[in-house]
Amino acid sequence: MSARTWTLLGSDALPYESPTPGTLGGHRRLRIYGRLDCPSALRHIAAGNYTPHRVFFADEPTALAAGYRPCARCLPERYRAWVRDREPR
């Protein structure tokens, strides 16, 4: 019997096989990431609109390095910090 693997995105935004599941989920087209229990993502998944574009990350630094932004709904403080970091000085 083979070991279970999960497909995650790396910091280069390319998929790789991992022996452990991701801790964050994301949407490939929107380039957004959030918690696996995000109410917004779960609502879209239930409607069937999200799963074709679903991606997973091992952690937040990897998601950010891959060019994804935090979800405003489930990670509001991280989202506000992300917006602040992009404001012109």
MMTF fields as JSON, N, C-alpha, C and O atoms, coordinates in Angstrom:
{
  "mmtfVersion": "1.0.0",
  "mmtfProducer": "UNKNOWN",
  "numBonds": 355,
  "numAtoms": 356,
  "numGroups": 89,
  "numChains": 1,
  "numModels": 1,
  "chainsPerModel": [1],
  "groupsPerChain": [89],
  "chainIdList": ["A"],
  "bondAtomList": [4, 2, 8, 6, 12, 10, 16, 14, 20, 18, 24, 22, 28, 26, 32, 30, 36, 34, 40, 38, 44, 42, 48, 46, 52, 50, 56, 54, 60, 58, 64, 62, 68, 66, 72, 70, 76, 74, 80, 78, 84, 82, 88, 86, 92, 90, 96, 94, 100, 98, 104, 102, 108, 106, 112, 110, 116, 114, 120, 118, 124, 122, 128, 126, 132, 130, 136, 134, 140, 138, 144, 142, 148, 146, 152, 150, 156, 154, 160, 158, 164, 162, 168, 166, 172, 170, 176, 174, 180, 178, 184, 182, 188, 186, 192, 190, 196, 194, 200, 198, 204, 202, 208, 206, 212, 210, 216, 214, 220, 218, 224, 222, 228, 226, 232, 230, 236, 234, 240, 238, 244, 242, 248, 246, 252, 250, 256, 254, 260, 258, 264, 262, 268, 266, 272, 270, 276, 274, 280, 278, 284, 282, 288, 286, 292, 290, 296, 294, 300, 298, 304, 302, 308, 306, 312, 310, 316, 314, 320, 318, 324, 322, 328, 326, 332, 330, 336, 334, 340, 338, 344, 342, 348, 346, 352, 350],
  "bondOrderList": [1, 1, 1, 1, 1, 1, 1, 1, 1, 1, 1, 1, 1, 1, 1, 1, 1, 1, 1, 1, 1, 1, 1, 1, 1, 1, 1, 1, 1, 1, 1, 1, 1, 1, 1, 1, 1, 1, 1, 1, 1, 1, 1, 1, 1, 1, 1, 1, 1, 1, 1, 1, 1, 1, 1, 1, 1, 1, 1, 1, 1, 1, 1, 1, 1, 1, 1, 1, 1, 1, 1, 1, 1, 1, 1, 1, 1, 1, 1, 1, 1, 1, 1, 1, 1, 1, 1, 1],
  "groupList": [{"groupName": "MET", "atomNameList": ["N", "CA", "C", "O"], "elementList": ["N", "C", "C", "O"], "formalChargeList": [0, 0, 0, 0], "bondAtomList": [1, 0, 2, 1, 3, 2], "bondOrderList": [1, 1, 2], "singleLetterCode": "M", "chemCompType": "L-PEPTIDE LINKING"}, {"groupName": "SER", "atomNameList": ["N", "CA", "C", "O"], "elementList": ["N", "C", "C", "O"], "formalChargeList": [0, 0, 0, 0], "bondAtomList": [1, 0, 2, 1, 3, 2], "bondOrderList": [1, 1, 2], "singleLetterCode": "S", "chemCompType": "L-PEPTIDE LINKING"}, {"groupName": "ALA", "atomNameList": ["N", "CA", "C", "O"], "elementList": ["N", "C", "C", "O"], "formalChargeList": [0, 0, 0, 0], "bondAtomList": [1, 0, 2, 1, 3, 2], "bondOrderList": [1, 1, 2], "singleLetterCode": "A", "chemCompType": "L-PEPTIDE LINKING"}, {"groupName": "ARG", "atomNameList": ["N", "CA", "C", "O"], "elementList": ["N", "C", "C", "O"], "formalChargeList": [0, 0, 0, 0], "bondAtomList": [1, 0, 2, 1, 3, 2], "bondOrderList": [1, 1, 2], "singleLetterCode": "R", "chemCompType": "L-PEPTIDE LINKING"}, {"groupName": "THR", "atomNameList": ["N", "CA", "C", "O"], "elementList": ["N", "C", "C", "O"], "formalChargeList": [0, 0, 0, 0], "bondAtomList": [1, 0, 2, 1, 3, 2], "bondOrderList": [1, 1, 2], "singleLetterCode": "T", "chemCompType": "L-PEPTIDE LINKING"}, {"groupName": "TRP", "atomNameList": ["N", "CA", "C", "O"], "elementList": ["N", "C", "C", "O"], "formalChargeList": [0, 0, 0, 0], "bondAtomList": [1, 0, 2, 1, 3, 2], "bondOrderList": [1, 1, 2], "singleLetterCode": "W", "chemCompType": "L-PEPTIDE LINKING"}, {"groupName": "LEU", "atomNameList": ["N", "CA", "C", "O"], "elementList": ["N", "C", "C", "O"], "formalChargeList": [0, 0, 0, 0], "bondAtomList": [1, 0, 2, 1, 3, 2], "bondOrderList": [1, 1, 2], "singleLetterCode": "L", "chemCompType": "L-PEPTIDE LINKING"}, {"groupName": "GLY", "atomNameList": ["N", "CA", "C", "O"], "elementList": ["N", "C", "C", "O"], "formalChargeList": [0, 0, 0, 0], "bondAtomList": [1, 0, 2, 1, 3, 2], "bondOrderList": [1, 1, 2], "singleLetterCode": "G", "chemCompType": "PEPTIDE LINKING"}, {"groupName": "ASP", "atomNameList": ["N", "CA", "C", "O"], "elementList": ["N", "C", "C", "O"], "formalChargeList": [0, 0, 0, 0], "bondAtomList": [1, 0, 2, 1, 3, 2], "bondOrderList": [1, 1, 2], "singleLetterCode": "D", "chemCompType": "L-PEPTIDE LINKING"}, {"groupName": "PRO", "atomNameList": ["N", "CA", "C", "O"], "elementList": ["N", "C", "C", "O"], "formalChargeList": [0, 0, 0, 0], "bondAtomList": [1, 0, 2, 1, 3, 2], "bondOrderList": [1, 1, 2], "singleLetterCode": "P", "chemCompType": "L-PEPTIDE LINKING"}, {"groupName": "TYR", "atomNameList": ["N", "CA", "C", "O"], "elementList": ["N", "C", "C", "O"], "formalChargeList": [0, 0, 0, 0], "bondAtomList": [1, 0, 2, 1, 3, 2], "bondOrderList": [1, 1, 2], "singleLetterCode": "Y", "chemCompType": "L-PEPTIDE LINKING"}, {"groupName": "GLU", "atomNameList": ["N", "CA", "C", "O"], "elementList": ["N", "C", "C", "O"], "formalChargeList": [0, 0, 0, 0], "bondAtomList": [1, 0, 2, 1, 3, 2], "bondOrderList": [1, 1, 2], "singleLetterCode": "E", "chemCompType": "L-PEPTIDE LINKING"}, {"groupName": "HIS", "atomNameList": ["N", "CA", "C", "O"], "elementList": ["N", "C", "C", "O"], "formalChargeList": [0, 0, 0, 0], "bondAtomList": [1, 0, 2, 1, 3, 2], "bondOrderList": [1, 1, 2], "singleLetterCode": "H", "chemCompType": "L-PEPTIDE LINKING"}, {"groupName": "ILE", "atomNameList": ["N", "CA", "C", "O"], "elementList": ["N", "C", "C", "O"], "formalChargeList": [0, 0, 0, 0], "bondAtomList": [1, 0, 2, 1, 3, 2], "bondOrderList": [1, 1, 2], "singleLetterCode": "I", "chemCompType": "L-PEPTIDE LINKING"}, {"groupName": "CYS", "atomNameList": ["N", "CA", "C", "O"], "elementList": ["N", "C", "C", "O"], "formalChargeList": [0, 0, 0, 0], "bondAtomList": [1, 0, 2, 1, 3, 2], "bondOrderList": [1, 1, 2], "singleLetterCode": "C", "chemCompType": "L-PEPTIDE LINKING"}, {"groupName": "ASN", "atomNameList": ["N", "CA", "C", "O"], "elementList": ["N", "C", "C", "O"], "formalChargeList": [0, 0, 0, 0], "bondAtomList": [1, 0, 2, 1, 3, 2], "bondOrderList": [1, 1, 2], "singleLetterCode": "N", "chemCompType": "L-PEPTIDE LINKING"}, {"groupName": "VAL", "atomNameList": ["N", "CA", "C", "O"], "elementList": ["N", "C", "C", "O"], "formalChargeList": [0, 0, 0, 0], "bondAtomList": [1, 0, 2, 1, 3, 2], "bondOrderList": [1, 1, 2], "singleLetterCode": "V", "chemCompType": "L-PEPTIDE LINKING"}, {"groupName": "PHE", "atomNameList": ["N", "CA", "C", "O"], "elementList": ["N", "C", "C", "O"], "formalChargeList": [0, 0, 0, 0], "bondAtomList": [1, 0, 2, 1, 3, 2], "bondOrderList": [1, 1, 2], "singleLetterCode": "F", "chemCompType": "L-PEPTIDE LINKING"}],
  "groupTypeList": [0, 1, 2, 3, 4, 5, 4, 6, 6, 7, 1, 8, 2, 6, 9, 10, 11, 1, 9, 4, 9, 7, 4, 6, 7, 7, 12, 3, 3, 6, 3, 13, 10, 7, 3, 6, 8, 14, 9, 1, 2, 6, 3, 12, 13, 2, 2, 7, 15, 10, 4, 9, 12, 3, 16, 17, 17, 2, 8, 11, 9, 4, 2, 6, 2, 2, 7, 10, 3, 9, 14, 2, 3, 14, 6, 9, 11, 3, 10, 3, 2, 5, 16, 3, 8, 3, 11, 9, 3],
  "groupIdList": [1, 2, 3, 4, 5, 6, 7, 8, 9, 10, 11, 12, 13, 14, 15, 16, 17, 18, 19, 20, 21, 22, 23, 24, 25, 26, 27, 28, 29, 30, 31, 32, 33, 34, 35, 36, 37, 38, 39, 40, 41, 42, 43, 44, 45, 46, 47, 48, 49, 50, 51, 52, 53, 54, 55, 56, 57, 58, 59, 60, 61, 62, 63, 64, 65, 66, 67, 68, 69, 70, 71, 72, 73, 74, 75, 76, 77, 78, 79, 80, 81, 82, 83, 84, 85, 86, 87, 88, 89],
  "secStructList": [7, 7, 7, 7, 7, 3, 3, 3, 3, 7, 6, 6, 1, 7, 3, 3, 3, 3, 1, 1, 7, 7, 1, 3, 3, 3, 3, 6, 6, 6, 6, 3, 3, 3, 3, 6, 6, 7, 2, 2, 2, 2, 2, 2, 2, 2, 6, 6, 1, 1, 4, 4, 4, 3, 3, 3, 3, 1, 1, 2, 2, 2, 2, 2, 2, 6, 6, 7, 3, 3, 7, 6, 6, 6, 7, 2, 2, 2, 2, 2, 2, 2, 2, 2, 2, 2, 1, 7, 7],
  "xCoordList": [0.84, 0.0, 0.886, 1.825, 0.597, 1.41, 0.936, -0.221, 1.846, 1.534, 0.711, 0.893, -0.172, -1.018, -0.158, 0.694, -0.377, 0.306, -0.723, -1.826, -0.349, -1.192, -0.427, 0.795, -1.145, -0.523, -0.632, -1.73, 0.512, 0.595, 1.295, 1.951, 1.152, 1.934, 3.129, 3.022, 4.27, 5.473, 5.601, 4.741, 6.662, 6.892, 7.062, 6.917, 7.367, 7.479, 6.138, 6.072, 5.068, 3.698, 3.553, 2.586, 4.497, 4.42, 3.984, 4.359, 3.195, 2.72, 3.826, 4.744, 3.715, 4.61, 3.832, 2.844, 4.281, 3.647, 4.242, 5.457, 3.363, 3.784, 3.213, 2.084, 3.98, 3.447, 2.476, 1.805, 2.402, 1.484, 0.546, 0.94, -0.689, -1.638, -1.28, -0.532, -1.806, -1.583, -2.352, -3.328, -1.903, -2.574, -3.447, -4.253, -3.292, -4.059, -4.574, -3.933, -5.738, -6.297, -6.275, -6.158, -6.385, -6.38, -7.164, -7.665, -7.258, -7.949, -6.935, -6.424, -6.657, -5.612, -5.874, -4.952, -7.089, -7.365, -7.354, -6.861, -7.897, -7.946, -6.63, -6.396, -5.776, -4.487, -4.682, -4.051, -5.584, -5.94, -5.764, -5.976, -5.382, -5.28, -5.957, -6.101, -6.368, -7.013, -7.067, -6.517, -7.747, -7.9, -8.756, -9.577, -8.555, -9.339, -10.804, -11.663, -11.099, -12.482, -13.068, -14.039, -12.503, -12.973, -14.448, -14.793, -15.317, -16.735, -16.984, -17.85, -16.237, -16.421, -16.038, -16.787, -14.886, -14.448, -15.415, -15.763, -15.849, -16.77, -18.1, -18.694, -18.564, -19.811, -19.638, -20.518, -18.516, -18.259, -18.047, -18.479, -17.389, -17.199, -18.552, -18.802, -19.425, -20.761, -21.563, -22.373, -21.329, -22.03, -21.369, -21.9, -20.218, -19.534, -18.704, -18.274, -18.475, -17.76, -16.265, -15.559, -15.766, -14.421, -13.459, -12.286, -13.95, -13.057, -12.194, -11.075, -12.629, -11.719, -10.452, -9.456, -10.49, -9.362, -8.698, -7.871, -9.05, -8.555, -7.11, -6.732, -6.297, -4.906, -4.658, -5.464, -3.54, -3.206, -1.749, -0.896, -1.485, -0.138, 0.25, -0.601, 1.538, 2.044, 1.931, 1.638, 2.171, 2.166, 2.0, 1.996, 1.864, 1.63, 2.827, 2.625, 4.06, 5.19, 5.258, 5.617, 4.918, 4.927, 3.847, 4.093, 2.647, 1.555, 1.928, 1.692, 2.503, 2.91, 4.011, 3.963, 4.996, 6.1, 5.596, 6.183, 4.516, 3.945, 3.097, 2.594, 2.94, 2.207, 0.734, -0.039, 0.335, -1.055, -1.214, -0.258, -2.43, -2.7, -3.631, -4.362, -3.607, -4.497, -5.962, -6.28, -6.843, -8.284, -8.751, -8.395, -9.54, -10.052, -11.096, -11.312, -11.743, -12.819, -12.28, -12.672, -11.401, -10.939, -9.6, -9.228, -8.873, -7.597, -7.589, -6.701, -8.566, -8.705, -7.494, -7.139, -6.856, -5.683, -4.518, -3.824, -4.307, -3.223, -3.525, -2.621, -4.808, -5.195, -4.92, -4.356, -5.318, -5.07, -3.575, -3.164, -2.764, -1.31, -0.786, 0.091, -1.314, -0.902, -1.218, -0.393, -2.409, -2.81, -1.889, -1.402, -1.65, -0.78, 0.623, 1.228, 1.127, 2.473, 2.575, 3.677, 1.447, 1.447, 1.126, 1.205, 0.762, 0.443, 1.712, 2.768, 1.605, 2.778, 3.177, 2.322, 4.419, 4.943, 5.174, 5.61],
  "yCoordList": [-1.18, 0.0, 1.245, 1.333, 2.206, 3.409, 4.454, 4.457, 5.327, 6.397, 7.481, 7.744, 8.088, 9.178, 10.417, 10.723, 11.132, 12.407, 13.468, 13.159, 14.706, 15.851, 16.753, 16.869, 17.384, 18.314, 19.721, 20.227, 20.337, 21.695, 22.576, 22.08, 23.891, 24.824, 25.281, 25.524, 25.395, 25.887, 27.39, 28.033, 27.951, 29.391, 29.878, 31.069, 28.96, 29.29, 29.141, 29.265, 28.874, 28.692, 27.443, 27.32, 26.524, 25.263, 24.152, 24.158, 23.202, 22.116, 21.119, 20.894, 20.529, 19.451, 18.509, 18.905, 17.28, 16.279, 16.363, 16.47, 16.314, 16.407, 15.242, 14.818, 14.721, 13.658, 14.19, 13.409, 15.526, 16.133, 17.096, 17.737, 17.198, 18.107, 19.564, 19.87, 20.449, 21.874, 22.41, 21.809, 23.545, 24.193, 25.35, 25.864, 25.764, 26.875, 26.491, 25.736, 27.019, 26.816, 28.115, 29.189, 28.027, 29.226, 29.05, 27.969, 30.141, 30.169, 30.629, 31.747, 29.754, 30.01, 31.283, 32.073, 31.5, 32.667, 33.976, 34.991, 33.955, 35.179, 35.447, 36.553, 34.43, 34.515, 34.981, 35.928, 34.273, 34.563, 33.285, 32.189, 33.409, 32.237, 32.531, 33.687, 31.472, 31.62, 30.306, 29.29, 30.362, 29.184, 28.138, 28.471, 26.902, 25.819, 25.877, 25.321, 26.543, 26.68, 28.055, 28.467, 28.763, 30.103, 30.046, 29.291, 30.837, 30.816, 31.18, 30.595, 32.131, 32.546, 31.42, 31.113, 30.812, 29.714, 28.536, 27.941, 28.2, 27.074, 27.331, 26.409, 28.571, 28.93, 28.735, 28.184, 29.182, 29.036, 27.567, 27.131, 26.817, 25.38, 24.684, 23.865, 25.005, 24.396, 24.707, 23.895, 25.883, 26.274, 25.688, 25.82, 25.044, 24.422, 25.372, 25.02, 26.578, 27.592, 27.654, 28.38, 26.941, 27.177, 26.024, 26.245, 24.809, 23.652, 23.493, 22.997, 23.877, 23.717, 24.582, 24.309, 25.602, 26.53, 26.452, 27.299, 25.448, 25.308, 24.856, 23.942, 25.504, 25.131, 25.087, 25.585, 24.487, 24.358, 24.723, 24.531, 25.254, 25.681, 25.053, 24.792, 24.815, 24.279, 25.32, 24.987, 26.6, 27.646, 29.019, 29.149, 30.029, 31.385, 31.983, 32.597, 31.833, 32.38, 31.83, 32.555, 30.57, 29.975, 30.594, 30.895, 30.788, 31.403, 32.816, 33.201, 33.577, 34.954, 34.959, 35.744, 34.088, 34.023, 33.615, 34.003, 32.837, 32.41, 33.51, 33.338, 34.639, 35.767, 35.82, 36.52, 35.088, 35.1, 36.096, 36.383, 36.622, 37.573, 36.943, 36.003, 37.453, 36.914, 37.229, 38.252, 36.348, 36.537, 37.599, 37.555, 38.543, 39.606, 39.077, 39.677, 37.969, 37.432, 36.624, 36.875, 35.671, 34.795, 35.215, 34.735, 36.108, 36.615, 38.148, 38.726, 38.818, 40.272, 41.086, 42.06, 40.715, 41.485, 41.319, 42.286, 40.107, 39.872, 40.576, 41.093, 40.592, 41.289, 42.79, 43.396, 43.395, 44.833, 45.149, 46.157, 44.296, 44.493, 44.376, 45.139, 43.43, 43.243, 44.498, 44.946, 45.074, 46.301, 47.453, 48.199, 47.599, 48.674, 48.577, 49.593, 47.364, 47.165, 47.575, 47.803, 47.671, 48.037, 49.489, 49.951, 50.231, 51.645, 52.431, 52.168, 53.392, 54.228, 55.021, 55.474, 55.175, 55.926, 57.359, 58.15],
  "zCoordList": [0.0, 0.0, 0.0, 0.79, -0.875, -0.967, 0.041, 0.463, 0.41, 1.357, 0.661, -0.527, 1.395, 0.881, 0.684, 1.518, -0.418, -0.645, -1.004, -1.456, -0.797, -1.12, -2.081, -1.996, -2.983, -3.911, -3.326, -3.092, -3.095, -2.563, -3.582, -4.497, -3.417, -4.225, -3.407, -2.205, -4.076, -3.427, -3.576, -4.178, -3.035, -3.105, -4.542, -4.815, -5.462, -6.882, -7.604, -8.827, -6.842, -7.356, -8.22, -8.972, -8.12, -8.852, -7.902, -6.73, -8.396, -7.538, -7.205, -7.995, -6.02, -5.611, -4.696, -4.078, -4.618, -3.76, -2.362, -2.196, -1.352, 0.041, 0.837, 0.589, 1.793, 2.643, 3.703, 4.378, 3.85, 4.815, 4.095, 3.122, 4.568, 3.919, 4.174, 5.103, 3.36, 3.537, 4.729, 5.179, 5.231, 6.361, 5.903, 6.678, 4.645, 4.08, 2.706, 1.976, 2.364, 1.04, 0.27, 0.86, -1.038, -1.853, -3.134, -3.442, -3.872, -5.156, -6.202, -6.14, -7.155, -8.159, -8.969, -9.169, -9.434, -10.284, -9.506, -9.998, -8.293, -7.489, -6.765, -6.278, -6.697, -6.003, -4.562, -4.093, -3.881, -2.506, -1.689, -2.208, -0.426, 0.447, 1.777, 2.176, 2.451, 3.747, 4.499, 4.074, 5.625, 6.467, 5.748, 4.893, 6.1, 5.493, 5.91, 5.226, 7.024, 7.487, 7.173, 7.809, 6.216, 5.85, 5.418, 4.509, 6.063, 5.693, 4.23, 3.58, 3.724, 2.331, 1.37, 0.443, 1.589, 0.726, 0.812, -0.208, 2.025, 2.186, 1.479, 0.919, 1.503, 0.805, -0.706, -1.367, -1.241, -2.685, -3.068, -4.136, -2.203, -2.467, -2.509, -3.394, -1.561, -1.515, -2.78, -3.226, -3.349, -4.58, -5.827, -6.93, -5.659, -6.785, -7.623, -8.721, -7.116, -7.902, -7.631, -8.33, -6.669, -6.164, -6.428, -6.73, -6.315, -6.324, -7.574, -7.445, -8.767, -9.915, -9.803, -10.473, -8.974, -8.846, -7.479, -7.143, -6.691, -5.32, -5.314, -6.047, -4.477, -4.266, -2.761, -1.975, -2.37, -0.956, -0.728, -1.595, 0.457, 0.839, 2.171, 3.022, 2.336, 3.596, 4.709, 5.857, 4.35, 5.369, 4.721, 3.497, 5.563, 5.066, 4.322, 3.274, 4.81, 4.042, 2.614, 1.687, 2.441, 1.106, 0.229, -0.94, 0.786, 0.022, -0.411, -1.556, 0.493, 0.163, -0.895, -1.842, -0.734, -1.701, -3.087, -4.097, -3.14, -4.418, -5.061, -6.171, -4.366, -4.936, -4.575, -5.229, -3.54, -3.094, -1.952, -1.232, -1.789, -0.717, 0.319, 0.005, 1.548, 2.586, 2.301, 1.694, 2.742, 2.616, 3.607, 4.785, 3.133, 3.995, 4.974, 6.027, 4.643, 5.489, 6.667, 7.807, 6.421, 7.505, 8.108, 9.179, 7.429, 7.937, 7.868, 7.241, 8.503, 8.322, 8.769, 8.106, 9.866, 10.317, 9.35, 9.038, 8.881, 7.911, 6.591, 5.933, 6.207, 4.979, 5.106, 4.194, 6.24, 6.431, 6.409, 5.835, 7.029, 7.004, 5.577, 5.173, 4.816, 3.419, 2.617, 1.82, 2.817, 2.115, 2.537, 1.687, 3.837, 4.333, 3.725, 3.384, 3.594, 3.047, 1.582, 1.081, 0.893, -0.53, -0.773, -1.911, 0.272, 0.108, -0.2, 0.376, -1.108, -1.403, -0.168, 0.594, 0.015, 1.181, 0.811, 1.648]
}
